Amino acid sequence: MSTKLLGWALACGLAIGLAACADAEEGNDVVDGGTDAGTDTDTDTDTDSDADTESDPVYAELDGGGECADPVEIPGDPLAWSCTSGWSWYPEDTFPGFTGCESSDANTVWFRLTVPADHELVFHLNDGPLVWMNVLDGCDATECLWSELASLSSSPAWENDSGADRTVYLAIESNSPILGGGVIDWTFERAPL
């Protein structure tokens, strides 16, 4: 009987010891401020902001450009200036075509810029359809100073060898009508001759 009693005493002692350990663990919560290092505090704040809208920078409307009287003004500095937009903002053919010009009866975007003396204006088509670059003295011009087709592999260049800075207008016209869309991604570079 004493062996049985001893077994019960040991079992009770073990149970009391385990309960004391559990109490000690709870006591640790009080000591460390009650934080459980194993708690997942991750919060997911990711949001999906992808949207194909006209507010997308690639398809943003340029300031002006619909006609010669309201051209996109290319700043004098830097000498290389890039723009991105979409043909959907320029659905009209506003380039009438003159002597020495190329006109395809398609969408037109107008620019105005100054080419320094002894510099050339190089037009880089970075993305988008083939375009004609027509260079004019002004909106009242009756002929082009120069005209050439731009492609991904051809960057037309007009030279200002007049000895003075020259402000010119550029009528950039799609090689074929762009119905409802298409990207504009161009760089205008003024480089010394």
SENU-45566 format. One record per residue: x, y, z of N, C-alpha, C, O in turn. Coordinates in steps of 0.02 Angstrom, whole numbers, plus 50000, padded with zeros to 5 digits. Layout:
! SENU-45566
XYZXYZXYZXYZ ...
***
This chain:
! SENU-45566
500414994150000500005000050000500445006350000500255011349970 500975006150031501425011950032501715013149963501865018949947 501815007949922502065008949854501545012449812501705016849773 500915010549822500375013749785500315021049806500225025449764 500365022249869500315029049896500905033249870500815039149854 501495030249867502075033749842501985035449768502165040949747 501695030949728501555032249657501075038049649501165042349606 500555038149692500065043749689500395050349709500245055549680 500825050049757501165056049780501615058749725501665064849714 501955054149690502395056349635501985059449578502165064549550 501425056249562500985058849509500725065649527500705070149485 500505066549590500255073049612500805078349611500695084049591 501405076249632501965080849632502135083149560502285089049549 502115078449514502245080049443501715084849416501885089649382 501095083649431500545087949409500625094949437500525099949402 500805095449502500895101949534501485105549502501465111649492 502035101849486502625104849454502455107649385502685113149368 502065103949346501865106249279501435112549284501505117149245 500985112649332500555118449342500975124449362500835130049341 501495123449402501935128849424502325131649364502425137649359 502535127049319502885129349259502435133649216502635138849190 501815131449209501335135249168501225142049198501195147049163 501165142349265501075148749299501685153149288501625159249280 502285150149288502895154049279502915156949208503135162649199 502675153149158502655155649089502175161649084502325166649051 501595160949118501125166649119501445172549154501335178249134 501825171249205502175176549240502665180149195502775186149202 502965176449148503425179549100503065184549057503355189649038 502435183249040502045188049001502005194649037502035199949006 501945194449102501895200649140502565204249138502595210349132 503115200349143503775203349144503935206549076504225212049074 503755203049019503945205848954503385210148923503385211448863 502935212248963502425216848939501835213248907501405216448876 501815206748913501245203048886501275202048811500775200148781 501855203148780501895202148708502125195048693502545192248728 501835192348642502005185648622502425186248558502175188448506 503065184248563503515185048507503295180948447503515182348391 502875176148457502635171948401502025174748367501765171648320 501785180448389501175183348360501325186348291501835189748283 500895185148241500985187848174500685194848171500075195648175 501125199748165500885206648162500905209548092500825215548082 500995205148041501005207347971500335210447951499805207647966 500375216147919499765218947889499895219947816500425222347796 499425218247775499505218647702499195225247678498595226147678 499635229847658499395236347634499475237047559499405242647533 499635231547525499725232047452499055233647418498545230747434 499075238347372498485239847332498665239447259499235240847240 498195237647218498315237047147498125243647114497545245447110 498635247347091498505253847061498565253746986498535259046954 498645247846957498695247346884498015248946853497505246246873 498025253346805497405254946769497595257846701498025262246696 497265255446650497375258146584496885263746572496345262746544 497065269646595496635275446587497025280946552497635280446544 496685286146533497025291746499497445295846546497795300446524 497425294246612497865297746659498545294246662499005296646695 498605288546629499235285046624499735289746591499575292746539 500355290546619500825295346590500965294246516501085299046479 500945287946494501075286546423500545289846379500695291946323 499935290346405499385293046365499165299846388498605302046372 499585303346425499395310046449499395314946391499795314546345 498925319646394498875324746342499435329846352499575332046407 499755331646297500275336746299499935343646305499335344246290 500305348646326500025355346332500025358746264500535361546243 499465358346229499415361046162499555355646110499565349746126 499685357946049499885353245996499355351445946499505348245896 498735353545957498205351745911498225355445845497975353045794 498525361345846498575365445785499185369945789499475370845842 499375372845732499975377045729499925383045776500425384945806 499345386045783499255391945826499325390345900499395394845941 499305383945918499355381845988499835375845993499625370346010 500485376945977500955371445976501185369346046501115373246094 501455363446051501815361446112502475365246111502845365046062 502615368846165503225372846170503785368446198503745366046254 504305367346159504875363446181505375368346213505575373146181 505565367146276506005371846311506705372146279506915367346246 507045377746289507715378646263508235374346299508755372746270 508095372546360508555368546400508145363146435507655364946468 508325356946431508925354046401508875353646325508335354346297 509445352646293509455352346220509155345846193508965345546135 509095340846235508735334646216508105334446260508155334446321 507525334146228506885334446263506445328846237506365328046177 506145325046284505725319346264505005320546285504865324046333 504555317346248503845317646267503525310946252503725307346207 503025309346292502605303446281501885305646285501695309746327 501485302846242500765304346241500425298946200500715293646187 499815300346179499455295646137499115299246079498895304946086 499085295946022498775298945963498025300345975497735304445939 497725297146024497015298346036496875305646054496315307946045 497375309246079497295316446095497335320746032497145326546034 497575317945977497695321845916497385318345855497745315945811 496735317945854496395314145800496325317945735496125315045684 496475324545735496345328745676496945329345630497525329145652 496805329945566497325331645517497325339245511496905342045475 497785342645546497805349945545498385352545503498545358445504 498715348045467499265350145424499035350145351498895344845323 498985356145320498685356545253499145354045197498895352245144 499785353845209500255351645157500455357545114500035361245090 501105358445106501375363945067501915361245021502075355345022 502205365744980502765363944938503345361544982503505364645032 503645356044962504215353444999504035349745062504475347745101 503385348745074503155345245134502875338445115502745337045056 502795334245164502465327845154501825327945196501845329245256 501275326445165500635326345200500285319745184500215317845126 500065316445237499745309945227499005310145246498685304845252 498725316145257498025316845277497885312845341497355309745347 498355313045387498285309145450498365313745510498455319845503 498335310845569498385314545632499015318945633499535316945608 498955324945663499515329645666499615332245737499125333845771 500245332845758500415336245821500925341645804501395340445766 500825347645832501245353445817501705355145876501495354645934 502325356945860502825359045909503155365445886503185366945826 503415369345934503825375145919504455374845963504405373446023 505035376145932505655376045971506165380445937506105382045878 506665382345975507225386145947507825381545939508025377945985 508105381745879508705377945864509285382945864509295387545823 509775382045909510335386745912510725386845846510705382045807 511075392245835511505392845776512005387145774512265384945826 512135384645714512615379245703512455372945743512905369545768 511815371545749511565365345779511105361945730510835365045684 511015355545740510515351945701509975349345747510115347645805 509375349045722508815346145759508745338945735508615337645676 508815334345782508755327145767508125324645800508015325645860 507705321345761507065318645786507145311045795507295307445747 507045308745856507095301545871506395298845885506055301045931 506185293945846505555290445859505735284545903506015279545880 505565284945968505735279746017505235273946015505415268246025 504605275646001504075270645997503485273545959503395279645959 503105269345927502515271645892502585270845817503085268145793 502085273145779502075272245706502545277045671502775281945700 502695275645608503085280045566502745286945563502135287345561 503155292145562502885298945558503295303145509503885301845498 502975308245481503315313345442503475319145487503045321445524 504095321645483504285327645519504355333245468504805333145426 503905338045471503925343845427504155349945467503875351445519 504665353445442504945359345476504735365545437504845366045377 504415370345474504175376545443504435382545481504595382145540 504485388245445504675394545476504145397245524504305400345574 503515396045509502975398645549502305396145524502275392545474 501775398045559501105395745541500865398645475500415395945443 501165404145453500965407245390501405404945332501365407745277 501835399845344502275397345291501865394445233501315391945243 502155394645174501825391545115502245385745090502025382145044 502825384745119503235378945101503635376745161503745380445208 503865370545158504255367745212504995369145202505245369345146 505345370245258506065370745256506375363945242506905363245212 506015358845265506285352045261505755347045283505325348745324 505785341045258505305335845276505625329045267505975327745217 505505324545315505785317845308505395312945352505095314845402 505405306645332505055301345368505495298845425506095297645417 505195297945484505545295245542505285288245558504685287045555 505745283845574505565276945593505995274945653506405278945676 505895268945676506305266545732507035266045713507475266245756 507175265445649507875264645627508145270945591508725271145573 507715275945581507935282045547507745288245588507165289245604 508245292245604508145298445643508305304445599508885306245593 507795307545569507925313245525508225319145563508105320145623 508625323145527508965328845558508935334845511509075334345451 508755340745539508745347045502509295351445530509345352345591 509705354345486510275358445507510105365845506509825368445457 510275369245561510225376545562510925379345550511315380345597 511075380645487511725383445470511665390745450512075393445413 511145394145477511005401045460511475405945496511515411845476 511825403745548512255408245586511895411645643512205415445680 511245410545651510855413545705510365408345733510185403545698 510165409245797509655404845825509025405345783508865410745757 508675399845776508085399945733507505396345766507575390545788 506935399745770506325396545797505935393645739505795396945689 505775387145746505415383645692504805380045721504755378845782 504355378345677503755374545694503835367645662504075366945606 503635362645699503655355745675502945353045671502585353145721 502765350745613502125347145606502305339845601502555337545550 502175336145655502315328945655501665325445637501165325845673 501685322045581501075318945555501175311445547501675309045521 500675307745571500705300545564500735298645490500435302045448 501095293445475501155291145406500495288345380500385287945319 500065286345426499395283945407498925285645464499145286245521 498275286445450497815288245504497835283245562497835277245552 497865285945622497855281945683497145282245711496955287445739 496775277045704496075277145724496015275345798496045269445816 495925280345841495775279145911496365278045957496255277646018 496965277445933497505276345981498185275945948498275278045890 498665273345984499355272945962499785277446005499565282846026 500385275146019500825278746065501245284046028501425283145970 501375289446064501845294746043502415294346093502305295246153 503015293046070503605292846114504195295346073504495291646035 504355301846080504835305146037505345309046079505215311046135 505935309946050506455314246078506675319146025506835317245969 506705325546044506955330846002507645332846029507705335146086 508145331945988508835333346011509145338845968509105338645906 509445343746001509815349045966510565347945980510795348846036 510925346145927511625344445935512065348945892511845350945837 512665350645915513115354845874513275351545808513335345345804 513355355545756513545352945690514275350745690514525348445639 
***
